[in-house]
Amino acid sequence: MATILKSSEREFQEDPNKIDSFRLFSDVSRIRKGVNPKYLNFDLRRLNPDKYCSAYHFHRHAEELFMIISGSATLRTPSGLEIVENGDLIFFEAGDTGAHQLYNHTTEPCIYLDIRTFAGFDVCEYPDSNKIFIVPTYEIFGKDSQLNYFDGEENVREKWAKIKDTKH
């Protein structure tokens, strides 16, 4: 079934849990119409002047595509800063080479379409703050706390012995 999201029905609402410099608005007409994609996730976003879209990040298991619908913004990638504007398409590959962040350096809102693949989970990494974000469980960890696979597993025989001694 085709669902049409009419421009006349757009309603931008502030994304929850954002701090002052990161105030991003998303069109909620998709949600109101019950559009819940399984693999292709998308949002129409409004980035107001002097705001950042998100923390600088990359996706380990998702690709992302932005299309600037109106306005302009400064894009940060591993290559540096570049101005993007109305009509530009920006593709972000999975992995650290696809790291990105938008900042609205203008006095007008920047409207863009954000399309991302979704395979049921993703891991986002934040190079500036050294965090790992697990999607969709919304768990956030410090990357420095990375452990070896067998850390804490040294006494496996003792754990088995306790289970064997327990009567069911």
NULUM-992899 format. One record per residue (C-alpha): residue in one letter; x negated, z negated, y negated. Coordinates in Angstrom, 2 decimals, padded with zeros to 5 digits. Layout:
BEGIN
R/a/X/Z/Y .
...
This chain:
BEGIN
R/m/000.00/000.00/000.00 .
R/a/-001.28/000.81/-003.47 .
R/t/-001.09/-001.87/-006.13 .
R/i/-001.33/-000.85/-009.76 .
R/l/-002.78/-003.36/-012.19 .
R/k/-001.40/-002.15/-015.51 .
R/s/-003.55/-002.64/-018.60 .
R/s/-000.45/-003.90/-020.42 .
R/e/-000.21/-006.77/-017.89 .
R/r/-003.78/-008.05/-018.29 .
R/e/-004.24/-011.74/-018.97 .
R/f/-007.76/-013.07/-019.31 .
R/q/-008.23/-016.71/-018.39 .
R/e/-011.39/-018.75/-018.64 .
R/d/-013.17/-019.20/-015.32 .
R/p/-013.11/-022.89/-014.32 .
R/n/-016.13/-025.18/-014.17 .
R/k/-018.21/-023.39/-016.79 .
R/i/-020.42/-025.02/-019.41 .
R/d/-020.54/-023.96/-023.04 .
R/s/-023.07/-021.09/-022.91 .
R/f/-021.43/-019.67/-019.77 .
R/r/-017.82/-019.09/-020.82 .
R/l/-016.59/-016.07/-018.85 .
R/f/-012.98/-014.90/-018.73 .
R/s/-011.40/-013.00/-015.82 .
R/d/-008.20/-010.98/-015.68 .
R/v/-005.73/-012.86/-013.44 .
R/s/-003.25/-009.96/-013.00 .
R/r/-004.84/-009.17/-009.61 .
R/i/-004.13/-012.70/-008.38 .
R/r/-000.61/-012.71/-009.83 .
R/k/000.18/-009.52/-007.89 .
R/g/-001.21/-010.98/-004.65 .
R/v/-004.16/-008.60/-004.36 .
R/n/-006.61/-010.41/-002.09 .
R/p/-009.30/-007.96/-000.89 .
R/k/-010.94/-008.55/002.45 .
R/y/-014.25/-006.70/001.92 .
R/l/-014.24/-005.26/-001.61 .
R/n/-014.02/-007.96/-004.22 .
R/f/-013.52/-007.11/-007.89 .
R/d/-012.74/-008.72/-011.21 .
R/l/-012.20/-007.45/-014.71 .
R/r/-014.27/-009.71/-016.96 .
R/r/-014.40/-010.49/-020.67 .
R/l/-017.69/-011.79/-022.01 .
R/n/-017.27/-013.12/-025.53 .
R/p/-019.97/-012.95/-028.22 .
R/d/-023.00/-015.24/-027.78 .
R/k/-022.10/-016.08/-024.14 .
R/y/-023.79/-015.48/-020.77 .
R/c/-021.79/-014.22/-017.77 .
R/s/-023.49/-016.53/-015.26 .
R/a/-026.83/-018.07/-014.45 .
R/y/-029.54/-015.51/-013.61 .
R/h/-029.06/-014.85/-009.89 .
R/f/-029.12/-012.44/-006.98 .
R/h/-027.05/-012.07/-003.82 .
R/r/-028.72/-012.06/-000.41 .
R/h/-025.74/-010.47/001.39 .
R/a/-023.78/-008.58/-001.25 .
R/e/-024.19/-005.60/-003.50 .
R/e/-022.64/-005.60/-006.94 .
R/l/-021.62/-002.94/-009.45 .
R/f/-020.72/-003.45/-013.11 .
R/m/-018.99/-000.85/-015.24 .
R/i/-018.95/-001.57/-018.95 .
R/i/-015.40/-000.72/-020.09 .
R/s/-015.82/-001.64/-023.76 .
R/g/-018.39/-003.27/-025.95 .
R/s/-022.04/-003.89/-025.25 .
R/a/-024.29/-006.59/-023.78 .
R/t/-027.91/-007.28/-022.98 .
R/l/-028.73/-007.10/-019.27 .
R/r/-031.53/-009.21/-017.80 .
R/t/-033.11/-007.97/-014.53 .
R/p/-036.55/-008.44/-012.94 .
R/s/-037.63/-005.45/-015.08 .
R/g/-036.76/-007.24/-018.34 .
R/l/-034.00/-006.83/-020.92 .
R/e/-031.94/-003.71/-021.63 .
R/i/-028.84/-002.95/-023.69 .
R/v/-025.83/-001.72/-021.67 .
R/e/-022.73/-000.29/-023.31 .
R/n/-019.35/001.37/-022.90 .
R/g/-019.34/003.70/-019.89 .
R/d/-022.56/002.43/-018.28 .
R/l/-022.60/001.72/-014.53 .
R/i/-025.10/-000.87/-013.29 .
R/f/-025.81/-001.26/-009.56 .
R/f/-027.42/-004.42/-008.18 .
R/e/-028.84/-004.20/-004.68 .
R/a/-028.91/-007.22/-002.38 .
R/g/-032.06/-009.32/-002.63 .
R/d/-034.34/-010.51/-005.41 .
R/t/-034.78/-007.02/-006.89 .
R/g/-031.04/-007.09/-007.70 .
R/a/-031.23/-010.26/-009.84 .
R/h/-029.13/-010.06/-012.98 .
R/q/-027.48/-011.78/-015.94 .
R/l/-025.50/-010.44/-018.91 .
R/y/-025.57/-011.84/-022.44 .
R/n/-023.22/-010.65/-025.17 .
R/h/-025.53/-010.19/-028.16 .
R/t/-022.77/-008.59/-030.28 .
R/t/-019.88/-009.85/-032.40 .
R/e/-017.22/-008.18/-030.20 .
R/p/-016.10/-008.99/-026.63 .
R/c/-017.67/-007.01/-023.79 .
R/i/-015.17/-006.02/-021.07 .
R/y/-016.59/-004.99/-017.71 .
R/l/-015.45/-004.37/-014.16 .
R/d/-017.39/-006.42/-011.59 .
R/i/-017.19/-005.01/-008.04 .
R/r/-018.95/-006.72/-005.11 .
R/t/-019.09/-006.30/-001.39 .
R/f/-018.02/-009.28/000.69 .
R/a/-018.71/-009.71/004.40 .
R/g/-017.15/-013.18/004.69 .
R/f/-020.12/-015.09/003.26 .
R/d/-022.98/-014.77/000.81 .
R/v/-026.00/-016.70/-000.33 .
R/c/-026.79/-016.56/-004.03 .
R/e/-030.20/-017.57/-005.28 .
R/y/-030.95/-018.75/-008.83 .
R/p/-034.64/-018.16/-009.72 .
R/d/-034.53/-020.05/-013.05 .
R/s/-033.18/-023.29/-011.55 .
R/n/-034.42/-022.88/-007.97 .
R/k/-030.96/-023.30/-006.43 .
R/i/-029.18/-021.76/-003.45 .
R/f/-025.38/-021.31/-003.55 .
R/i/-023.47/-020.79/-000.29 .
R/v/-020.27/-018.71/-000.65 .
R/p/-017.41/-019.30/000.12 .
R/t/-018.04/-023.01/000.86 .
R/y/-019.36/-023.63/-002.66 .
R/e/-022.31/-025.70/-001.44 .
R/i/-025.32/-025.77/-003.76 .
R/f/-028.80/-026.86/-002.67 .
R/g/-032.24/-027.07/-004.23 .
R/k/-034.45/-024.38/-002.74 .
R/d/-037.41/-026.80/-002.68 .
R/s/-035.60/-028.89/-000.06 .
R/q/-035.98/-026.12/002.52 .
R/l/-036.76/-027.54/005.96 .
R/n/-038.37/-026.25/009.13 .
R/y/-035.86/-025.42/011.88 .
R/f/-037.11/-028.26/014.13 .
R/d/-037.41/-030.98/011.43 .
R/g/-035.54/-034.05/012.68 .
R/e/-035.26/-032.67/016.23 .
R/e/-038.37/-034.33/017.65 .
R/n/-036.55/-037.02/019.72 .
R/v/-034.09/-034.81/021.56 .
R/r/-034.66/-036.54/024.93 .
R/e/-033.74/-039.92/023.44 .
R/k/-030.52/-038.48/022.02 .
R/w/-029.60/-037.03/025.42 .
R/a/-030.43/-040.33/027.13 .
R/k/-028.01/-042.20/024.82 .
R/i/-025.25/-039.71/025.62 .
R/k/-025.87/-040.04/029.37 .
R/d/-025.67/-043.85/029.12 .
R/t/-022.31/-043.67/027.33 .
R/k/-019.35/-043.73/029.71 .
R/h/-016.39/-041.49/028.91 .
